[in-house]
Amino acid sequence: MPRSKRHVEPTVAVDLPEFAAAAAQRMGIDLTVLHRWVMRPDGSVVLLCANGMKFVVSPD
């Protein structure tokens, strides 16, 4: 029986801005399971969690 190999996907939080990463940690968001993040034109960052919740973090 062949073994199934688990593919390790790189985290999307590698290029996350520092202010957004700090805010995510304050909110208790695990960056290893972060589904996606997007930078808005005004400089704010939208964090999309694995459970579907969205958080908007503005630079302070």
Contacts in CASP RR format, 6 or more apart in sequence:
PFRMAT RR
TARGET T0000
AUTHOR 0000-0000-0000
METHOD contacts of the structure
MODEL  1
MPRSKRHVEPTVAVDLPEFAAAAAQRMGIDLTVLHRWVMRPDGSVVLLCA
NGMKFVVSPD
11 31 0 8 1.000
11 32 0 8 1.000
11 34 0 8 1.000
12 34 0 8 1.000
12 35 0 8 1.000
12 36 0 8 1.000
12 37 0 8 1.000
13 21 0 8 1.000
13 24 0 8 1.000
13 31 0 8 1.000
13 32 0 8 1.000
13 34 0 8 1.000
13 37 0 8 1.000
16 24 0 8 1.000
16 31 0 8 1.000
16 34 0 8 1.000
16 37 0 8 1.000
16 45 0 8 1.000
17 39 0 8 1.000
17 45 0 8 1.000
17 59 0 8 1.000
19 45 0 8 1.000
19 57 0 8 1.000
19 59 0 8 1.000
19 60 0 8 1.000
20 37 0 8 1.000
20 45 0 8 1.000
20 47 0 8 1.000
20 57 0 8 1.000
21 31 0 8 1.000
23 55 0 8 1.000
23 57 0 8 1.000
24 31 0 8 1.000
24 34 0 8 1.000
24 47 0 8 1.000
24 55 0 8 1.000
24 57 0 8 1.000
25 31 0 8 1.000
27 55 0 8 1.000
29 47 0 8 1.000
29 49 0 8 1.000
29 55 0 8 1.000
33 49 0 8 1.000
33 50 0 8 1.000
34 47 0 8 1.000
34 48 0 8 1.000
34 49 0 8 1.000
34 50 0 8 1.000
35 48 0 8 1.000
35 49 0 8 1.000
35 50 0 8 1.000
35 52 0 8 1.000
36 48 0 8 1.000
37 45 0 8 1.000
37 46 0 8 1.000
37 47 0 8 1.000
37 48 0 8 1.000
38 45 0 8 1.000
38 46 0 8 1.000
38 48 0 8 1.000
39 45 0 8 1.000
40 46 0 8 1.000
40 56 0 8 1.000
42 58 0 8 1.000
43 58 0 8 1.000
43 59 0 8 1.000
44 56 0 8 1.000
44 57 0 8 1.000
44 58 0 8 1.000
44 59 0 8 1.000
45 56 0 8 1.000
45 57 0 8 1.000
46 54 0 8 1.000
46 55 0 8 1.000
46 56 0 8 1.000
46 57 0 8 1.000
47 54 0 8 1.000
47 55 0 8 1.000
47 56 0 8 1.000
47 57 0 8 1.000
48 54 0 8 1.000
49 55 0 8 1.000
END
